[in-house]
Amino acid sequence: MGLRMAVTVYLFAIAVGIVAAGIIASMWEMAFNEEPRLGHLFDPNPTLLTPFRALAVVLSAPATVMKLALWWLIEQPLIGVILLVAASLWSFLQGVFILTQVFGFT
């Protein structure tokens, strides 16, 4: 596999992870009228929905962190780049999981 093909595959996995995270975040927000934020992992008043909220937060985190990274790129570029790399790595791992486990790509 050539370098160009490998880069394309990596970018496709990142795109799949970001899109999946955005879809999960949008579905959660439509269903429960709250945005899945990382701060919701430390909810002081847990309910029966708390495990599902934690799952939604973890699965939608690449989109949330990517949005924060774009804001921080304007305010503090170094922090923005670090968050951008973290969100890209997280979405890559999520995209690889989706592509291999759900769709069976190897």
All heavy atoms as an XYZ file, in Angstrom:
818
protein
N       0.850     -1.168      0.000
C       0.000      0.000      0.000
C       0.895      1.230      0.000
O       1.810      1.354      0.787
C      -0.893     -0.033      1.242
C      -1.743      1.175      1.385
S      -3.098      1.165      2.576
C      -2.600      0.175      3.921
N       0.603      2.141     -0.908
C       1.397      3.348     -1.026
C       1.100      4.345      0.073
O       0.126      4.220      0.815
N       1.963      5.325      0.176
C       1.827      6.340      1.218
C       0.532      7.127      1.043
O      -0.169      7.399      2.022
C       3.035      7.280      1.181
C       3.021      8.408      2.205
C       3.050      7.840      3.607
C       4.179      9.344      1.973
N       0.199      7.454     -0.185
C      -1.018      8.222     -0.441
C      -2.262      7.437     -0.022
O      -3.194      7.982      0.537
C      -1.091      8.595     -1.920
C      -2.202      9.576     -2.228
C      -2.173     10.020     -3.646
N      -0.975     10.835     -3.856
C      -0.598     11.286     -5.032
N      -1.288     11.007     -6.099
N       0.487     12.013     -5.156
N      -2.240      6.138     -0.286
C      -3.378      5.294      0.082
C      -3.488      5.171      1.610
O      -4.577      5.205      2.157
C      -3.228      3.912     -0.543
C      -4.353      2.990     -0.214
S      -5.813      3.484     -1.067
C      -6.304      1.930     -1.724
N      -2.344      5.049      2.287
C      -2.342      4.934      3.748
C      -2.875      6.207      4.397
O      -3.680      6.142      5.333
C      -0.935      4.638      4.251
N      -2.461      7.362      3.897
C      -2.949      8.632      4.436
C      -4.453      8.753      4.209
O      -5.193      9.201      5.092
C      -2.181      9.817      3.807
C      -2.836     11.143      4.161
C      -0.729      9.801      4.245
N      -4.917      8.323      3.053
C      -6.351      8.367      2.756
C      -7.134      7.483      3.716
O      -8.199      7.872      4.215
C      -6.604      7.928      1.303
O      -5.846      8.762      0.426
C      -8.072      8.017      0.952
N      -6.620      6.306      4.004
C      -7.291      5.392      4.928
C      -7.330      5.983      6.331
O      -8.363      5.923      7.017
C      -6.593      4.015      4.920
C      -7.094      3.132      6.043
C      -6.780      3.345      3.579
N      -6.238      6.586      6.790
C      -6.202      7.196      8.113
C      -7.180      8.371      8.212
O      -7.898      8.509      9.197
C      -4.796      7.665      8.472
C      -3.806      6.534      8.658
C      -2.483      6.683      8.278
C      -4.193      5.319      9.196
C      -1.575      5.653      8.456
C      -3.295      4.289      9.371
C      -1.987      4.457      8.993
O      -1.102      3.440      9.164
N      -7.209      9.209      7.185
C      -8.134     10.335      7.180
C      -9.582      9.864      7.129
O     -10.468     10.476      7.743
C      -7.828     11.277      6.017
C      -6.522     12.062      6.127
C      -6.288     12.875      4.861
C      -6.523     12.952      7.346
N      -9.842      8.769      6.409
C     -11.194      8.220      6.359
C     -11.616      7.713      7.730
O     -12.755      7.932      8.158
C     -11.275      7.099      5.321
C     -12.644      6.514      5.161
C     -13.682      7.262      4.649
C     -12.902      5.206      5.536
C     -14.946      6.736      4.509
C     -14.160      4.665      5.400
C     -15.187      5.433      4.880
N     -10.712      7.059      8.446
C     -11.030      6.576      9.797
C     -11.306      7.746     10.743
O     -12.229      7.683     11.557
C      -9.897      5.713     10.330
N     -10.527      8.824     10.628
C     -10.769     10.011     11.449
C     -12.134     10.608     11.123
O     -12.902     10.977     12.021
C      -9.644     11.052     11.253
C      -8.346     10.535     11.868
C     -10.025     12.404     11.849
C      -7.131     11.392     11.563
N     -12.458     10.693      9.843
C     -13.751     11.249      9.441
C     -14.912     10.397      9.950
O     -15.925     10.929     10.425
C     -13.810     11.376      7.919
N     -14.780      9.080      9.885
C     -15.832      8.194     10.391
C     -16.019      8.403     11.888
O     -17.150      8.463     12.385
C     -15.504      6.716     10.061
C     -16.401      5.762     10.821
C     -15.626      6.475      8.568
N     -14.937      8.541     12.633
C     -15.034      8.761     14.073
C     -15.682     10.085     14.420
O     -16.527     10.151     15.319
N     -15.334     11.153     13.695
C     -15.925     12.458     13.976
C     -17.406     12.466     13.625
O     -18.238     12.986     14.375
C     -15.177     13.572     13.215
C     -13.792     13.764     13.808
C     -15.946     14.879     13.246
C     -12.918     14.714     13.047
N     -17.752     11.873     12.491
C     -19.162     11.831     12.081
C     -19.989     11.011     13.070
O     -21.089     11.419     13.472
C     -19.292     11.282     10.646
C     -20.723     10.964     10.299
C     -18.715     12.274      9.650
N     -19.464      9.875     13.491
C     -20.194      9.051     14.465
C     -20.368      9.798     15.781
O     -21.444      9.754     16.395
C     -19.452      7.737     14.689
N     -19.330     10.499     16.221
C     -19.425     11.267     17.460
C     -20.457     12.383     17.337
O     -21.241     12.628     18.260
C     -18.059     11.853     17.824
N     -20.494     13.046     16.203
C     -21.471     14.100     15.987
C     -22.897     13.569     15.942
O     -23.821     14.191     16.483
N     -23.083     12.420     15.321
C     -24.416     11.812     15.263
C     -24.878     11.424     16.663
O     -26.028     11.673     17.043
C     -24.417     10.605     14.310
C     -24.293     11.084     12.868
C     -25.671      9.761     14.486
C     -24.080      9.969     11.865
N     -24.000     10.833     17.446
C     -24.366     10.433     18.813
C     -24.689     11.659     19.649
O     -25.674     11.666     20.397
C     -23.239      9.591     19.437
C     -23.157      8.241     18.725
C     -23.448      9.413     20.931
C     -21.934      7.445     19.058
N     -23.885     12.710     19.533
C     -24.151     13.934     20.298
C     -25.485     14.554     19.892
O     -26.261     14.991     20.752
C     -23.020     14.934     20.094
N     -25.777     14.573     18.608
C     -27.041     15.147     18.144
C     -28.231     14.313     18.590
O     -29.275     14.867     18.986
C     -27.030     15.258     16.618
O     -26.046     16.158     16.199
N     -28.100     12.994     18.530
C     -29.202     12.139     18.969
C     -29.468     12.308     20.457
O     -30.625     12.345     20.887
C     -28.898     10.680     18.627
C     -29.007     10.377     17.159
S     -28.493      8.722     16.681
C     -29.334      7.691     17.821
N     -28.411     12.396     21.259
C     -28.585     12.580     22.701
C     -29.245     13.928     22.984
O     -30.134     14.027     23.827
C     -27.239     12.496     23.418
C     -27.393     12.587     24.896
C     -27.296     13.706     25.660
C     -27.725     11.523     25.786
N     -27.518     13.402     26.976
C     -27.788     12.068     27.078
C     -27.956     10.167     25.616
C     -28.085     11.308     28.193
C     -28.245      9.411     26.728
C     -28.310      9.967     27.991
N     -28.809     14.961     22.284
C     -29.375     16.288     22.514
C     -30.844     16.346     22.090
O     -31.666     16.968     22.773
C     -28.572     17.340     21.762
C     -28.921     18.749     22.148
C     -27.909     19.760     21.660
O     -26.884     19.370     21.090
O     -28.170     20.959     21.850
N     -31.194     15.689     21.002
C     -32.597     15.661     20.586
C     -33.452     14.860     21.562
O     -34.581     15.233     21.852
C     -32.735     15.059     19.187
C     -32.309     15.990     18.091
S     -32.659     15.425     16.412
C     -32.504     13.688     16.455
N     -32.928     13.763     22.077
C     -33.712     12.890     22.939
C     -33.899     13.465     24.342
O     -34.975     13.347     24.924
C     -33.069     11.514     23.023
N     -32.864     14.084     24.896
C     -32.912     14.492     26.303
C     -32.734     15.988     26.528
O     -32.645     16.430     27.668
C     -31.863     13.717     27.107
C     -32.097     12.240     27.078
C     -31.312     11.417     26.281
C     -33.124     11.680     27.808
C     -31.541     10.054     26.243
C     -33.355     10.324     27.777
C     -32.561      9.509     26.989
N     -32.649     16.759     25.460
C     -32.574     18.218     25.534
C     -31.399     18.693     26.395
O     -31.521     19.642     27.166
C     -33.887     18.805     26.047
C     -34.031     20.263     25.671
O     -33.408     20.722     24.729
N     -34.848     20.974     26.420
N     -30.269     17.988     26.301
C     -29.042     18.427     26.960
C     -27.863     18.015     26.093
O     -27.871     16.970     25.459
C     -28.894     17.829     28.361
C     -28.633     16.351     28.379
C     -28.398     15.815     29.785
O     -28.692     16.509     30.769
O     -27.918     14.689     29.881
N     -26.878     18.891     26.059
C     -25.690     18.618     25.268
C     -24.763     17.694     26.053
O     -24.522     17.925     27.245
C     -24.974     19.929     24.960
C     -23.821     19.792     24.008
C     -23.223     21.136     23.651
O     -23.911     22.157     23.794
O     -22.051     21.147     23.251
N     -24.250     16.620     25.434
C     -23.326     15.750     26.168
C     -21.974     16.434     26.363
O     -21.245     16.662     25.419
C     -23.202     14.507     25.284
C     -23.591     14.955     23.933
C     -24.516     16.119     24.093
N     -21.680     16.808     27.586
C     -20.428     17.490     27.912
C     -19.592     16.599     28.825
O     -20.123     15.774     29.547
C     -20.702     18.812     28.618
C     -21.432     19.814     27.764
C     -21.656     21.084     28.565
N     -22.372     22.047     27.769
C     -21.778     23.066     27.162
N     -20.491     23.243     27.284
N     -22.484     23.906     26.451
N     -18.296     16.828     28.796
C     -17.394     16.034     29.626
C     -17.669     16.242     31.111
O     -17.446     15.352     31.920
C     -15.945     16.379     29.297
C     -15.496     16.057     27.862
C     -14.080     16.561     27.631
C     -15.593     14.587     27.587
N     -18.170     17.397     31.498
C     -18.492     17.666     32.892
C     -19.643     16.820     33.410
O     -19.806     16.665     34.621
N     -20.458     16.268     32.517
C     -21.566     15.424     32.948
C     -21.100     14.080     33.510
O     -21.893     13.349     34.106
C     -22.544     15.186     31.806
C     -23.342     16.402     31.454
N     -23.887     16.584     30.218
C     -23.682     17.506     32.167
C     -24.527     17.729     30.180
N     -24.407     18.316     31.357
N     -19.839     13.750     33.318
C     -19.316     12.511     33.894
C     -19.233     12.593     35.418
O     -19.202     11.574     36.091
C     -17.940     12.191     33.320
C     -17.909     11.792     31.850
C     -16.469     11.598     31.399
C     -18.709     10.539     31.609
N     -19.200     13.806     35.954
C     -19.080     14.014     37.391
C     -20.381     14.556     37.973
O     -20.380     15.459     38.800
C     -17.921     14.970     37.697
C     -16.638     14.539     37.064
C     -16.122     15.219     35.976
C     -15.964     13.430     37.523
C     -14.948     14.816     35.377
C     -14.785     13.019     36.930
C     -14.281     13.714     35.857
N     -21.500     13.998     37.547
C     -22.825     14.448     37.988
C     -23.008     14.128     39.466
O     -22.899     12.976     39.873
C     -23.895     13.748     37.154
C     -25.280     14.291     37.398
O     -25.396     15.339     38.040
O     -26.250     13.661     36.931
N     -23.292     15.140     40.316
C     -23.436     14.871     41.752
C     -24.741     14.156     42.105
O     -24.846     13.579     43.180
C     -23.397     16.260     42.378
C     -23.856     17.173     41.301
C     -23.404     16.544     40.002
N     -25.720     14.198     41.221
C     -27.013     13.558     41.479
C     -27.268     12.487     40.425
O     -27.972     12.725     39.440
C     -28.146     14.592     41.458
C     -27.931     15.683     42.470
O     -27.533     15.402     43.589
N     -28.161     16.918     42.079
N     -26.716     11.290     40.599
C     -26.897     10.254     39.577
C     -28.345      9.757     39.524
O     -29.045      9.717     40.531
C     -25.957      9.145     40.015
C     -25.699      9.387     41.449
C     -25.895     10.842     41.700
N     -28.764      9.416     38.310
C     -30.094      8.858     38.088
C     -29.940      7.548     37.329
O     -28.824      7.075     37.105
C     -30.966      9.836     37.271
O     -30.371     10.015     35.987
C     -31.091     11.183     37.961
N     -31.048      6.978     36.928
C     -30.984      5.755     36.135
C     -30.387      6.002     34.761
O     -29.904      5.083     34.105
C     -32.380      5.144     35.995
C     -32.980      4.570     37.272
C     -34.411      4.114     37.026
C     -32.145      3.419     37.783
N     -30.414      7.252     34.305
C     -29.872      7.602     32.993
C     -28.365      7.839     33.020
O     -27.754      7.966     31.963
C     -30.574      8.862     32.490
C     -31.092      8.798     31.081
C     -32.387      8.019     31.092
C     -31.291     10.166     30.545
N     -27.758      7.899     34.183
C     -26.345      8.254     34.304
C     -25.412      7.326     33.522
O     -24.505      7.822     32.844
C     -25.939      8.328     35.785
O     -26.758      9.299     36.425
C     -24.486      8.709     35.941
N     -25.582      5.999     33.549
C     -24.681      5.163     32.741
C     -24.811      5.439     31.241
O     -23.811      5.447     30.520
C     -25.117      3.728     33.059
C     -25.854      3.816     34.340
C     -26.451      5.177     34.392
N     -26.032      5.704     30.780
C     -26.229      6.014     29.364
C     -25.670      7.390     29.027
O     -25.141      7.605     27.940
C     -27.716      5.930     28.997
C     -28.280      4.561     29.200
C     -29.165      4.316     30.230
C     -27.902      3.517     28.376
C     -29.682      3.050     30.430
C     -28.402      2.249     28.560
C     -29.299      2.008     29.584
N     -25.776      8.327     29.982
C     -25.199      9.655     29.778
C     -23.681      9.544     29.666
O     -23.062     10.175     28.811
C     -25.576     10.573     30.931
C     -25.020     11.975     30.785
C     -25.404     12.889     31.927
N     -26.834     13.155     31.880
C     -27.649     12.978     32.908
N     -27.189     12.538     34.066
N     -28.923     13.252     32.796
N     -23.073      8.732     30.527
C     -21.620      8.549     30.474
C     -21.205      7.924     29.140
O     -20.209      8.332     28.539
C     -21.156      7.678     31.632
N     -21.970      6.951     28.664
C     -21.671      6.328     27.377
C     -21.797      7.340     26.243
O     -20.949      7.388     25.341
C     -22.600      5.139     27.147
C     -22.345      4.299     25.912
C     -20.982      3.633     26.006
C     -23.434      3.259     25.758
N     -22.836      8.156     26.293
C     -23.023      9.180     25.261
C     -21.898     10.204     25.294
O     -21.411     10.636     24.239
C     -24.369      9.867     25.440
N     -21.460     10.579     26.487
C     -20.371     11.553     26.612
C     -19.073     10.971     26.043
O     -18.355     11.639     25.294
C     -20.185     11.984     28.083
C     -18.883     12.731     28.285
C     -21.353     12.837     28.520
N     -18.778      9.733     26.368
C     -17.532      9.115     25.897
C     -17.548      8.924     24.378
O     -16.557      9.175     23.702
C     -17.281      7.781     26.627
C     -16.170      6.996     25.977
C     -16.962      8.040     28.085
N     -18.680      8.492     23.840
C     -18.749      8.248     22.404
C     -18.844      9.528     21.580
O     -18.470      9.543     20.406
C     -19.933      7.330     22.081
C     -19.797      5.894     22.576
C     -21.050      5.100     22.256
C     -18.576      5.225     21.986
N     -19.342     10.604     22.172
C     -19.430     11.865     21.438
C     -18.266     12.801     21.755
O     -18.230     13.928     21.261
C     -20.748     12.567     21.761
O     -20.767     13.003     23.096
N     -17.323     12.356     22.548
C     -16.209     13.211     22.967
C     -15.350     13.732     21.816
O     -14.907     14.879     21.884
C     -15.341     12.482     23.987
N     -15.080     12.953     20.749
C     -14.267     13.546     19.685
C     -14.876     14.812     19.087
O     -14.162     15.776     18.823
C     -14.186     12.432     18.636
C     -14.348     11.190     19.397
C     -15.299     11.524     20.506
N     -16.184     14.840     18.914
C     -16.828     16.044     18.379
C     -16.769     17.182     19.383
O     -16.517     18.339     19.019
C     -18.268     15.738     17.992
N     -16.977     16.878     20.653
C     -16.946     17.904     21.690
C     -15.546     18.490     21.839
O     -15.376     19.712     21.915
C     -17.403     17.312     23.032
O     -18.679     16.703     22.858
C     -17.482     18.362     24.105
N     -14.549     17.627     21.876
C     -13.163     18.098     22.019
C     -12.716     18.844     20.768
O     -11.991     19.841     20.850
C     -12.223     16.920     22.349
C     -10.775     17.357     22.372
C     -12.598     16.305     23.681
N     -13.183     18.408     19.594
C     -12.841     19.102     18.356
C     -13.427     20.516     18.363
O     -12.771     21.473     17.946
C     -13.371     18.326     17.154
C     -12.910     18.844     15.823
S     -11.175     18.566     15.484
C     -11.148     16.814     15.211
N     -14.647     20.663     18.860
C     -15.267     21.987     18.950
C     -14.485     22.872     19.925
O     -14.247     24.048     19.638
C     -16.720     21.835     19.386
C     -17.498     23.111     19.342
C     -19.001     22.947     19.492
C     -19.418     22.000     20.551
N     -20.864     22.052     20.834
N     -14.078     22.313     21.059
C     -13.261     23.072     22.005
C     -11.903     23.439     21.399
O     -11.388     24.535     21.627
C     -13.033     22.263     23.276
C     -14.196     22.169     24.242
C     -13.883     21.159     25.344
C     -14.493     23.517     24.834
N     -11.330     22.522     20.630
C     -10.027     22.777     20.009
C     -10.108     23.945     19.035
O      -9.195     24.781     18.986
C      -9.535     21.528     19.286
N     -11.178     24.019     18.276
C     -11.311     25.124     17.323
C     -11.449     26.456     18.050
O     -10.931     27.480     17.587
C     -12.498     24.867     16.402
C     -12.336     23.655     15.483
C     -13.602     23.426     14.679
C     -11.138     23.816     14.580
N     -12.125     26.473     19.201
C     -12.226     27.702     19.983
C     -10.858     28.078     20.564
O     -10.460     29.237     20.528
C     -13.261     27.532     21.098
C     -13.480     28.793     21.869
C     -14.297     29.826     21.515
C     -12.855     29.162     23.093
N     -14.232     30.807     22.469
C     -13.352     30.435     23.448
C     -11.939     28.551     23.930
C     -12.953     31.102     24.593
C     -11.549     29.215     25.077
C     -12.045     30.475     25.401
N     -10.143     27.080     21.096
C      -8.846     27.356     21.710
C      -7.788     27.725     20.682
O      -6.801     28.385     21.028
C      -8.360     26.174     22.539
C      -8.951     26.158     23.912
C      -9.943     25.348     24.369
C      -8.594     26.999     25.004
N     -10.234     25.631     25.678
C      -9.414     26.658     26.093
C      -7.673     28.015     25.171
C      -9.332     27.285     27.323
C      -7.591     28.639     26.401
C      -8.416     28.274     27.462
N      -7.947     27.321     19.432
C      -6.984     27.724     18.398
C      -6.943     29.241     18.238
O      -5.909     29.805     17.887
C      -7.319     27.064     17.061
C      -6.807     25.644     16.866
C      -7.349     25.058     15.577
C      -5.295     25.599     16.877
N      -8.060     29.879     18.501
C      -8.108     31.340     18.406
C      -7.533     31.973     19.671
O      -6.739     32.916     19.594
C      -9.563     31.804     18.180
C     -10.060     31.267     16.843
C      -9.669     33.318     18.234
C     -11.535     31.425     16.622
N      -7.909     31.447     20.836
C      -7.484     32.042     22.104
C      -6.033     31.708     22.457
O      -5.248     32.596     22.752
C      -8.407     31.565     23.236
C      -9.838     32.025     23.098
C      -9.970     33.531     23.190
O      -9.293     34.136     24.040
O     -10.748     34.091     22.402
N      -5.704     30.421     22.501
C      -4.363     29.929     22.832
C      -3.997     28.852     21.814
O      -4.385     27.695     21.969
C      -4.340     29.323     24.238
C      -4.557     30.303     25.351
C      -3.312     31.143     25.596
O      -2.200     30.699     25.356
N      -3.518     32.365     26.037
N      -3.261     29.192     20.774
C      -3.002     28.229     19.695
C      -2.323     26.935     20.150
O      -2.639     25.866     19.625
C      -2.103     29.001     18.730
C      -2.418     30.434     18.994
C      -2.748     30.519     20.448
N      -1.442     26.984     21.129
C      -0.763     25.773     21.582
C      -1.757     24.791     22.207
O      -1.746     23.591     21.898
C       0.348     26.104     22.570
C       1.144     24.913     23.102
C       1.848     24.205     21.952
C       2.126     25.353     24.152
N      -2.634     25.283     23.067
C      -3.657     24.426     23.668
C      -4.596     23.902     22.593
O      -5.011     22.741     22.614
C      -4.427     25.192     24.765
C      -3.485     25.536     25.911
C      -5.612     24.384     25.270
C      -4.084     26.439     26.953
N      -4.927     24.756     21.630
C      -5.796     24.342     20.532
C      -5.212     23.219     19.705
O      -5.907     22.272     19.341
N      -3.920     23.294     19.430
C      -3.266     22.238     18.659
C      -3.234     20.935     19.450
O      -3.480     19.853     18.898
C      -1.841     22.674     18.237
C      -1.041     21.517     17.691
C      -1.921     23.792     17.217
N      -2.956     21.020     20.737
C      -2.935     19.817     21.575
C      -4.314     19.166     21.601
O      -4.443     17.938     21.455
C      -2.441     20.157     23.000
C      -0.971     20.539     22.961
C      -2.672     18.995     23.950
C      -0.446     21.127     24.244
N      -5.357     19.972     21.780
C      -6.716     19.427     21.776
C      -7.099     18.877     20.417
O      -7.798     17.859     20.322
C      -7.710     20.501     22.219
C      -7.722     20.852     23.688
C      -8.641     22.035     23.947
C      -8.146     19.657     24.514
N      -6.648     19.526     19.355
C      -6.934     19.050     18.000
C      -6.299     17.691     17.752
O      -6.926     16.788     17.184
C      -6.443     20.080     16.986
C      -6.876     19.918     15.551
C      -8.381     20.107     15.432
C      -6.163     20.924     14.683
N      -5.075     17.517     18.207
C      -4.397     16.224     18.060
C      -5.100     15.159     18.898
O      -5.321     14.029     18.437
C      -2.906     16.351     18.439
C      -2.243     14.992     18.568
C      -2.173     17.197     17.419
N      -5.489     15.516     20.124
C      -6.185     14.553     20.987
C      -7.519     14.136     20.376
O      -7.862     12.945     20.365
C      -6.390     15.147     22.374
N      -8.275     15.104     19.870
C      -9.564     14.779     19.248
C      -9.380     13.940     17.991
O     -10.167     13.024     17.733
C     -10.322     16.062     18.924
N      -8.347     14.226     17.221
C      -8.089     13.441     16.007
C      -7.710     12.006     16.347
O      -8.164     11.063     15.695
C      -6.980     14.085     15.179
O      -7.374     15.363     14.752
N      -6.878     11.828     17.371
C      -6.499     10.471     17.776
C      -7.697      9.689     18.313
O      -7.880      8.514     17.987
C      -5.397     10.520     18.831
C      -4.016     10.913     18.331
C      -3.053     11.075     19.491
C      -3.498      9.902     17.340
N      -8.527     10.347     19.118
C      -9.705      9.706     19.675
C     -10.684      9.322     18.561
O     -11.215      8.233     18.527
C     -10.373     10.633     20.669
C     -11.365     10.011     21.592
C     -12.147      8.910     21.358
C     -11.694     10.440     22.895
N     -12.944      8.647     22.436
C     -12.685      9.584     23.395
C     -11.265     11.494     23.686
C     -13.239      9.744     24.654
C     -11.814     11.636     24.940
C     -12.782     10.770     25.413
N     -10.892     10.233     17.618
C     -11.809      9.929     16.528
C     -11.219      8.873     15.596
O     -11.956      8.066     15.023
C     -12.174     11.186     15.749
O     -11.053     11.718     15.105
N      -9.883      8.830     15.448
C      -9.259      7.781     14.653
C      -9.515      6.417     15.288
O      -9.910      5.467     14.604
C      -7.757      8.027     14.528
C      -7.010      6.894     13.897
C      -7.093      6.661     12.541
C      -6.228      6.047     14.669
C      -6.413      5.610     11.956
C      -5.543      5.005     14.102
C      -5.635      4.776     12.742
N      -9.305      6.317     16.600
C      -9.536      5.043     17.277
C     -11.006      4.634     17.208
O     -11.328      3.465     16.979
C      -9.064      5.128     18.728
C      -7.561      5.287     18.923
C      -7.235      5.494     20.383
C      -6.824      4.094     18.361
N     -11.884      5.598     17.386
C     -13.309      5.302     17.297
C     -13.679      4.907     15.867
O     -14.464      3.982     15.653
C     -14.108      6.521     17.746
C     -15.587      6.276     17.877
C     -16.270      7.403     18.626
O     -15.684      8.015     19.510
N     -17.504      7.676     18.284
N     -13.115      5.582     14.881
C     -13.378      5.247     13.489
C     -12.850      3.877     13.108
O     -13.516      3.114     12.397
N     -11.664      3.528     13.588
C     -11.114      2.192     13.315
C     -11.985      1.123     13.948
O     -12.271      0.086     13.337
C      -9.650      2.090     13.817
C      -9.169      0.663     13.843
C      -8.743      2.930     12.934
N     -12.454      1.367     15.169
C     -13.340      0.405     15.818
C     -14.616      0.221     15.013
O     -15.066     -0.906     14.781
C     -13.670      0.854     17.239
C     -14.597     -0.081     17.958
C     -14.105     -1.238     18.531
C     -15.955      0.172     18.027
C     -14.950     -2.126     19.176
C     -16.810     -0.695     18.674
C     -16.305     -1.854     19.242
N     -15.211      1.305     14.573
C     -16.454      1.224     13.800
C     -16.214      0.508     12.482
O     -16.991     -0.372     12.084
C     -17.036      2.629     13.576
C     -17.549      3.195     14.894
C     -18.144      2.604     12.526
C     -17.902      4.664     14.833
N     -15.142      0.858     11.796
C     -14.883      0.255     10.485
C     -14.552     -1.231     10.587
O     -14.930     -2.013      9.719
C     -13.756      0.999      9.772
C     -14.111      2.403      9.292
C     -12.866      3.104      8.763
C     -15.179      2.358      8.221
N     -13.844     -1.638     11.641
C     -13.455     -3.045     11.745
C     -14.533     -3.904     12.391
O     -14.799     -5.011     11.933
C     -12.148     -3.199     12.552
O     -12.301     -2.613     13.832
C     -10.987     -2.570     11.804
N     -15.170     -3.398     13.443
C     -16.137     -4.213     14.178
C     -17.540     -4.161     13.602
O     -18.260     -5.160     13.638
C     -16.171     -3.794     15.647
C     -14.843     -3.960     16.344
C     -14.342     -5.378     16.327
O     -15.061     -6.312     16.599
N     -13.064     -5.540     15.998
N     -17.941     -3.019     13.089
C     -19.297     -2.887     12.573
C     -19.351     -3.257     11.099
O     -20.231     -4.011     10.666
C     -19.831     -1.447     12.806
C     -21.200     -1.274     12.184
C     -19.866     -1.147     14.294
N     -18.437     -2.732     10.304
C     -18.475     -2.960      8.865
C     -17.534     -4.054      8.386
O     -17.578     -4.450      7.217
C     -18.188     -1.661      8.107
C     -19.246     -0.620      8.329
C     -18.978      0.521      9.067
C     -20.508     -0.788      7.803
C     -19.945      1.473      9.273
C     -21.493      0.163      8.002
C     -21.207      1.289      8.739
N     -16.653     -4.544      9.237
C     -15.805     -5.672      8.885
C     -14.625     -5.359      7.981
O     -14.078     -6.256      7.341
N     -14.212     -4.082      7.898
C     -13.040     -3.760      7.094
C     -11.790     -4.262      7.799
O     -11.712     -4.287      9.019
C     -12.914     -2.251      6.887
C     -13.929     -1.673      5.958
C     -14.743     -0.639      6.373
C     -14.067     -2.156      4.677
C     -15.685     -0.110      5.527
C     -15.004     -1.634      3.817
C     -15.815     -0.605      4.244
N     -10.803     -4.656      7.034
C      -9.528     -5.089      7.623
C      -8.380     -4.298      7.041
O      -8.463     -3.694      6.042
C      -9.264     -6.587      7.383
O      -9.304     -6.830      6.002
C     -10.274     -7.406      8.120
